[in-house]
């Protein structure tokens, strides 16, 4: 249960009542203006100091057609601000049974507000629990076999109970003996208020013409004073209430009303209405995404030379030379060249590139782009003949596993295998490359609104972000779309992409021409050059020059006000008889009792007006329980988030 606040307030109603009802005494002429104002304020505050006084002195008698006295009580008058009024719009009488349930609930109504009760009925079920908009009926004295009913109104505007699921009820709590002893009798006032409040809510929702002026509790009965104060129509289906169910028709109705209004049309045709030409400009900010899946050969390929390319998935082996035994004829010592060109299109997708092996009978050199990277069987670094005799009568093998990736930039690269052969021999080199040919996204945000947004004459009028209205009529709605995940690339290359937005659809309102603006330089001069005790001014003379002046001034004493309104904090024990779908809360707790917390405005002598059964927690003073309230609200919010489980995405 949330804390109940007794707040002192000075509403618009009290100000109007003061203006209409104040009576100036005969000695007013001897008082200063400030003294008369303070006297009037004190007299008004005496009758409007809090909500209870305001309701008792003005609201209730005003709606019920009773006498209202002036602030100084010198005169009285009977206002007529309601079309119809009655002292008993609704009366509810309850009788608790031995099981703690409300065995009998009698409802009496004055349906036409003529001052006579013309409809009486009894609830067909006992009441085991009360909700803000309905009741719970269980097996007497228990919380078993419960049925849930919501207050409703039939075609004849008579109250009825409609069977619903419990989630459609709000603020339910148990009152029978399964939750505690003597709960209904011990809390009769709150039971009557909650029970009658649900009925009144259903009645006023069905017929918005009627309002409740006062609720009076008399033992086991509550009586509501009612009045018809809206539209003074015999038809409960007021045109104004249609906007609640269909807000979209407000714009068309307003346009129709303005078209027939001479005042509106005169203003529309005035210089103010036509002096500024507006142009609406539409643009978009779009996130364009292209999904790419290149073939392995689109990353690196052999364009010339070599004798074979072996591809295995996303791996390549490029082979060059003449590996067959004695496939090369020499002589005393012959140099034979093999050249292979590799074209690199996307070096960022090359994962690894290596010279895995080479061999020769007799000598070999391997270069890339003219730079020597391997030779054998012993170092051979010149372009001439090998450093020792050419004929070795054996084949040597090298497995350098040399990283070639630093050389494989975008473009063409030449691999050169140079072999020195005597009478007969062979030569071979192998380059192994691993590439990444997975799906990749190419993302670009195309801002078509940059030029319009940079124009100082243009202001954002409306914006849709992925279908969510974030701006309308130049005002931010406070709504923001959740990050979205889209599947791009089609069946061949499905790719999940999550971004804050994909499309912003905007409309800007731009001023096409400028109207003459008022000269505010004098006001700016006064503000900039005046102090708390000196008023500066600058006026324009007939010859175009400016004349400046200063004069002393002072503000009247505003008096002192208290740092705060003293309040006190109290608490009273209560049974934890709130009810939910899973049952009564108290049955799930180790201690089935708790406390209600109350805050009271202190009296003028700093006394705490604690209610029956309440103990004072904090004495009168400037209390600040905001941190505690924040913690409580956050706890309820997080608990609610943890408790909600659904089968679908929310």
N, C-alpha and C positions, 0 to 999 in steps of 0.2 A: 504494500500500500504506500503510495507516495505521500510525503508530508503535506499537511493542510496549512495553508498560509492565510493569516488574517492581515490584510494589507490596508494601509491608509491610502486613500487616493483622492485626488481632486479631478473629477472628470468633466467632460464638456457639459454633461447634464447639470452639474452643480453650478457651473459658470452661467448657464442660461437661466437656471432658477434664481441665482443671485441677481442677475440683471432684471428679471421680471418681478421679483418679489421683495427686493430690498426697500426699506422705508427709512428715510432720513429723519432723525429726531429733531426736535425744535432747537436743541443747543448746538446743532451742526455749524451754525454761523460763527460760533466762538472757537471752532476747531480749525486747525490748518488742513490743507488738502491731504498731506501725508497722514495726519491723525485720523481723518475721516476714512481714508483708504484702509488703514490698518484696522479700524473698528469694523468696517464692512467685511474685511477678510476674516477677522476673528468670528464675527457672527455667522458668516457662511461656513467657516470651518466647523463650527459647532454642530451644524446640521449635515455636513457632507464629509466628515473627517474620515470615515471608512465606508466600506461597501454596505455594511449592515445599516448604518445611519442613512446613507443615500437611498437605499431601497425602502426603508421604513418611512422616510419623510417625503419622498418624491415619486419613486418608481411605482410602488404598490398602489398608493392612493391615486396616482395619475392614471394608471391603466384600469383601476377598478371604479373610477368616477367618484372617489371620495374627496373630502375637503383637504386642501393643501394650504398651509399657513405661510405667511411671508417670513423672511429671515428673522425679523424682530418680533414675530408673532402678533403684530398689530392688526393684521387683516387675514381673512381666509377666502379661498375661492375654490370652485369645483371645476377642474379642467375637463374637456371633452375631446380626448385624443384617441378614443377607441370607438369603433362602429357599434360593437356590442360587447357587453361585459356581464360577468356573473360571479357571484361569491363562491360558487362551487362548480367549477368546470369538471372536476374529477375528484372522487373520494374513494379511498381504498381502505377497507377494514379487514384486519387479519386476526386469526385466532390460532395460536400455537397449540398443538396437541401434546399428549404425554410423551410421544416419541421425539419431540423437538421439531417435527415438521410443521409447516403451516397447514393445518387441517382444513381451514376454511379461509378463503380469500374472496371478499365481496367487493364488487366494483360498481359504483354508482356514478352516472354521468348526466350532465346537462348538455345534450348534444347541440341544441340550437341557441345556447347562451341567453335564454330568456329568464334565467333566475330560478327555474324549476327543474328538479331532477326528473328525467323522463326515461332513463334506461338503467336497469339493475341486473347484474348477473354474477354468478359464482364460478370460480375456476373449476374445471371438471377433474383436476388431478391435485393431489397434495404437493406442496412445494418443499423439496429437500435442499435445494440450493438456489441461489439467486445470481443472475448474470446481469451485465450492463444492458443487454438487449433481449433477455429472456429468462427462463427458469429451468431448473432441473428437477425431475420427479423420479424418486427411487422407491424401493421397498421401504416402508416407514421405519425410521430409526436406523437405517443402514445406508451404505453407498453401493448397493447391489441392484442389478436390474434397472439401471437408470435410463430414463428417456429424456431427450433434450428438446426444448421448445423455444421458439423465437417469437417475440411479440410482433403481431402483424395486424392489418386492418382489412376487413372484407369490403365487398362492393357497397354495403350500406354504411361504411365508415365506423363499423363496430369493432371493438377490440377482439382479437382471437389469438390462439396459440397455434403456430405452425411447426410441425415436427421437422427437425433438421439434425445434421451431424454436429457434434460438439465443436469442431473447429470454426463453425460459423457463429459461435457465441463468444462473448468477450467478458473478461473480468469475473469469472465464476468463482463462487465460494460456497462452502457447505454450512448449513445451519442446524442440522438435526443432531441427535444424540451420538451418531457415529463419529462426530468430530469434537464433541465437547458437551458439557452440561449447561442447559439453560442459555444457549447462545442467542436464540430468537428474542426471548424476554430481556436478556441482559444487554442486547444491542438493538432494541426495538427502533430507535430513531434512525440509525443507519440502515436497518433492514427495510424500513418503510421508504426512506429516500431512494434506495437502490431499486426497490420493486416498483415504486411509482415512477421513477425516472425512466425506466425502460418503457413503461406504458406511454408516458408523455412523449418520448422520442418517436414512438411509432405513430401517435396521433398527429403530431406537428409535422412529421415527414409526409404523411398522407394528405394533410390539409395545411399548407403553409400560411394560411390566413391567420391562424390562431397562435397566440403566445401565452405564456404563463407569467403572471404577475407575482405570485407569492405561493409558497408551500407552507402550510400550517400543520404541525403534528400535535395530535390530541390523543394521548394514550396509545392504543393499538390502531389508530386511524391517522391517515394523512389526507389533507384537503388542499387542492390546487385552485387558486383564484385565476381565472382565465379571461381573455379578452380577444376580440378580433380587431387587429390594428393594422392590417395590411390590405390595401387596395379597396377595402369596403365593398367587396364584391360577393354576390351570392353564389358565384361559381368557384369551387375550390381549385379548378385548373387554371391558374393565373398565367397569362402570357409570360410574365417575368420568370416564372419557375422553369419554363421550357429551356432557358439558357443553361441551366444546371445539367440537363441531359444532352444538350446539343450546343456546345459553346460556339461551334462554327457559324451559326446563323447570326451571331452578334454583329459581325462585320456587315452583312447584307442589310440587316435591320437598321443599323446605324447609318448606312449610306442612304437608305430610303427615307429615314427621318431627316437627314441633313438636306436632301434634295427638296423637301417640302418646307424647310425652315428659311424664312426671309432673313433672319439674323445671320445664319450661317452663310447663305449665299452672298449677303452684303460683305461679310468678312472675306469670303473667298475671292470676291471681285475687287477688293481694296488693294492698295499698293503693297501692303504687308503680305497679302495672299498671293499676289502675282509678281512681286518684285524680284524673286529669285527663280531662275530656270534650273531645273534639276534634270540630270541625265543618269539613267541606270546603266551600268556597264557590267557585263557578265564575263567571268573568266574561271579558269580551273587551274589547280595545282595537282598534277597527276604523277603517280609513281609508275613508271614504265619498266617492266621486267621482262627480259628475254632469257629463256632457258636454252643453253647451248650444250650439245653433246657431240664433240668432234670425233671423227674417226682417228685411230692411232696414226694412220698415214698422213692425217692433216696436221700432225704435230711435228713429225720428222720423217723424211723419206730420202731414199737413194735416187738421185737424179741422173747420175752417170758413173761409169766405172764400176769396179767390183764385178763379181760374177753371180752373187746370190743374196737374197734377203729372206730370212726366216722369221715369220711372225707367229708368236704364241700368245694370244690374248692381247695384253697391253705391253708386250715385250718384243723387241727386235734384236736380231743378230745379223749384222752386215758383214759379209765375207768377201775377201779380195785376195788376189794372187793366183798361184798355180800350185795347188797342194799335191798333185799326183807325183809319185816317186820318179825322179829324173825326167820330169816333163819339160825341163828347161835345158837347152844345149848351150854350153859355154865355149870353151877353148882354153886358152891359158888362164884368162880371168875376164869375164864379161859382166857388165853392169846392166841390169834389166829393171825397168820402172813399171810399177802398177799404181794407178791413181783412181781414187773413188771420191765423188762429191756427194755430201749430205746436205740437204736443205732443211733448215730449222724454221718452222712457222710460228711456234709458240714455245719459247724456251721456259716459261714459267711452269709448263706442264711436264717438263722433263724431270723425272724423279731421280734417275741415276743413269750415268753414261760412263763406260769403262772400256779400256783396251785390255781385253781379258787374256789374249794369248797371241803369240806370233812365233813362227819357226822358219828355218831356212837351211838349205844345203847349197852354199857353204855359209855366206854372211848375209845379214839383213839390217836395214835401218827403217824405222817407222817415224814419220813426221806428220804433224797436223798444222795446216796453214803455214807451212815452211819452217816450223819449229820442231827440232828433233825431240822425240819423247821416248825413244827406245832403240837399242841396237844390240848386236851380239854376233858371235858368242862372247867377244870382249868389246870394250868401248870402241866405236867407230864413229867419229864425229865430223869427218870431212866429207866433201863431195867427191873426193878422189877414190882411189882403190883402197881396200882394207889395209889396216896398219901392219899386217903380216901376210904370210903366204896365203894365196886364195884357196887352194885345194886343201880341205880338212878331212876329206873322206868320211864325214859323218854329218848327221843332221842335229842341230841344236834346237832346243825348245825353251821358250820364255813365257812365264805367266805373271806379268807385272801387275795385273788388276789396277791399272792406272786410271785415276779419275779424270775423265775428259769433259766433265760438265762445265768447268770455267771457260773452255774454248767454244762451247756450242751455244753461242749467242744467236740472235735472229739473223738469218741469211744463209749463204752458202759457205761450206767449209770443206777443204780438200784434205783427204787422208792419203799419204804417199808412202807406199811400200817399195823400198829399193833393195834389190837382191844382187849379190856378187856370186857368180857361178863359174866353176872351173870347167872340167870336162862335162859334167852333167849334174843337175840338182833340181830343187824345188823351193817355193816360198809361199808363205801364208800369213794372214793377219785377220783377227776377228774383233769387231766392236759390238758390245752389248749395250742396249739402251732400254730402260724402263720408263714408261710414260703414264700420265694420269689422264685417262679419257672419260672420266666420270662427268655427270651432269653439273654444270656450273651456271650461275645466274649472272646476267649483266643488268645492273640496276641503274636507273637514272630518274631523278626527280625533275620534271619539266614544269617550271613555274611560269605560268602565263599571266600571273597577277602582279608581278614585280613592278612593272611600270605604273600600273593603276594605283597600287598601294603607296608608291613613292610620291604621287601627286597630292599636294596638301589640300587641294579642293575636293578630294574624294575621301569618303568615310565608308567603312564596312557596314552594309545594311543587313545582309543575311548570308549565312554560310551553312552548308550541308557537308558534314564529314562522314563519308561512307554511309549516307542515309540518315545520320543523326543531326538534328537541327541544333547547332551550337550558337548561332546568332539569328535574331529575328528582329526586324524593324530597328536595327542599330543597337540592340541590347543583347548582351550575352545571356544565354539561357541557363548556363551552369552545367549543361550536359556535355559529356565527352564520350566518344566511342571507346569501347574496350579494344585492346590490340587484337587484330584479326589474323587468322592463319588461312592462307589460300594455297590450293594445290595447283601448281603450274607445270607446264611442259607436256601435258597429255600422257597417254598410256605408255609411250616409248620412254619417257624420261620424267616421271612424276617427282616433283620437288615441293616440299612444304616451306612456305615463306611466311614468317610472322612479322608484322610491322604495325606501327601506331596508326597509320592511315595509308590508304591507297589513292583516294580521290577526294579533293576538297573542291566543292562547287560554290563559288562566291558571287555575290552581287554587290557592287559598290554604288553608293549614291554620290554623285559629283555635281558641284555647282558649276554651271556653264558660264554665268556672269555674276558680277558682284553688285550688291545693292549698297547704297550709302549707309555707312555705319555711324552711330551717334558719337559725338566727341566726348570722350571720357577723361580728357586730360586734366580738367579741373578737379574732378573727384580724385584722380590719382595724385595730384599735387597736394590736396588736403590730407590724404592718407599718409603720404610720404613725409610731410613736413610738420604735421601736428604731433603734439605730445600729450601726456595725461593732464597737463595744466595749461597748454597753449594751443589755440586753434588757429591754424594758418589757412589762408585762402588766396586764390589768384583768379582775377576776372579779366575778361577781354574788353578793351576799350573800343570806342568808335573808330579811332584812328588805326586799329589793328595791333596796338601795343597791349601789354599785360600790366595790370596793377596788382601788387601783392599787399597783403595786410595780415596782421596778427592781433589776437585778443585773448585775454585770459578767460578760462571757463573751468568749471568743476562739476563733477557728477554728484548727485545727492547721495547722502549716506544710505547705503543699501542694507544696513543692519547686519547682524550676524545670524547664522543659522547653525543648527546642531550638525555635528560631523556625520550623523546618521540618525535613523529612526530606531530608538532602542527596541530590541526584541528579545524574547527569551525562548529557550528550547525546552520542551517537556517530552515525556514519554509515558505511555500507558500500556500495560500488558494486554495481549490479545492472543486468541487461539489462531494457529496457523491453519485456517480452514479453507484456504484458496484451493480451487479444484482445477485439474487439467485432464487431458485424455487418459492419462495413466492412473488417475485417482486423486485423492485428497493429498495435498502437500504434506500436512502434518503426519500422515501415516508413514511417510518416507524419511522422516527426520528422527534423530535421537531425542530431541526435546521438542515436543509438538506445540510449544508456545513461543511467542516472540513479543515484539513491542511495536506499537505505532508511535511515530515521532511527529510532534506538533511544534509549530512556531507561532507565537502570539506577539502582537504589538503591545508593549508595556503601557501601563496607565501613566498619567501625568506625574504621579508621585513615585515612579519607577517600581511599581509592583507588577509581578507577573500574574496575569489572570488565568491561572491554570484551571483546566476543566476537571470534572469529577473523575477520580481515579488516576489523575496524572501526577507524576513526580517531576520536579524541576531538574533538568540536566545542566543547563547553563542559565545563569541569572541574567537579568536585564543588562544589555550593553550592545556594543557594535559587533554583532556576531558575523563571522565569515565562514560559512560551511561550504563554500564553492568547491574546494578540492574534494571534500567528501562526496558532494553531489556528482562531480565528474567521475570519480572512481565508481560510484554506484551505477551511473548510466553506462559507463564503459563495460562494467562487469555484466550488466544485463544484455548489452549489445553482443558481446563476445560469446556469452552463454547461449544466446539465441542462435548465433551463427553456428556454434558447435552442435546444437541439438537438431538442426534442420538437415535432413537427408532426403535427397530426391533421386529419382532414376534418370532424370534428364539434365541437360546443361542449362544452367540458370544465368 
